[in-house]
């Protein structure tokens, strides 16, 4: 884990989900995932859009890079996981990749609520995946 992510995770946990050292506020969730090949447990802070009380959306933008982030592949390989949220604490979730119109609508909402993602889209030729993290009951 890089130092930036480590500091963000520490601040998130110390301040109940609020991160002010970078301009995130309460827009992050901490996504736990296991390496698809290595099996190593990891945590990534990801910007999210709350779809409903039981669903958090995350976009595998990787800042507009030409490839998807490693956590995206890990979550698809091991879709039952845990997230830490600003408002609900630790939540067990199941990951689902959105497709078609559902993905497109979620992506539009993502760009509307988090305008920086428009720039990521302009930088890459790939379709940026959107994943739904749905609360397991």
N, C-alpha and C positions, 0 to 999 in steps of 0.2 A: 504494500500500500504506500502511495506517495505521501509526502509530508502535508501537502495541501488537504487531501482527503482525511488524513488522520486528525488534523486540527479542526476541520469542519465537523467530523464525527464527535470529537471531544466536546466542542462547543454545543452542538445539538443536544447531547446527553446532559451536559451541565446546566443547560438553560431550558429544559422542557420542550425542546424542538425548535427553539428560536436561534437563528444564526445571523449575527449582525456584523461579524468581521468581514464577511463578503456579503453582497446585497441579496441574500436569500430570504431573510425574515423567517416565515413559517412555511415556506414552499417546498421543503425537502422531506423525503422519507429516507430512512436507512434500510436498504434492501440487503438481506442476508442471502447468500447463494453459495452453492458448492460447485467447485470446478468440474466441468463436464468430463474431463480426462483425469485430472489430478485428484479430485475429491476433496481438495483443500477448501475449508470454509473461508468465506470472504464477506466483507460488508462494503457497500458503495452508497454514498449519499447521492440521491437522484431527485431532480426537480419533478414534481408531480402535479397533476390536475385531479381534483376530487370529482369523480363522476356522480357518486351518490354515497350514502353513509357506509356502504360496504364495498366500494370499488375505488381504487386509486389507479390513475393512468400514468405510465412513464413512457417516454419516447427514447428509442435507441439512436439518438442523433450523433453521438460521439463528436460533437462540435462541427458537424458537416464533413467528417472524414469519409473516405471512399469505402470503408468497411464498417461493419457493425462492432460495437464494443463487446469485449469478452463476456461481460455479465449477461448480455442478451442470450448468447449461446448457452451459458450455464443455466439460466432460468428455464429455457426451453427443455434442456436435458433433465432438470430436476425442478418441476413446476410447483411442488408443494414446498413452501418456504415460510419465512417470517419477515415482517417489516416492523420498523419502529416509526411511529407517526407522532406529529406534534399534538394531536388532539385525542387520539385513541390509545396511546401507549403501544405496547407490543401486540401485534395482530398476526395470527396465522392466516396465510393467504394461499390461493392457487393461482398460478400464472396462466394467462390465456393470450395468445397473439391475436390481435384484431385483424380482420381481413375485409376487403371489399368496401362497401358503403359504410360499414361500422368503423373501419379503420380511418377512412377518409373524413368522416364526421368528427371522430375523436381528434385527428390531426388538426383539423380546422379550429377546433376548440382550443387545442394546445397552443396554436399560433396566436389566437385571439387573446388568450390569458397570459401567455408568456412570449411577447413579441420577438425576443432574441432568437427563437426557433425558426423564424422566417429566414434569418441570415444563414442558419445551418442548412436549410433546405436549398438555398441558392448556391451553396458551396459544393454540393454533391449531386451526382447523377443518379444515385440510388434512391429508392423509396424508403424513407425512414420508418422503421417498424414502430408500432405503438402496442404496448402490452397493458392488459388489464390485470391488476392484482386484486382478486376478489376474496373477500373474507370467507374463511372456511368456518362452517358451523358444526 
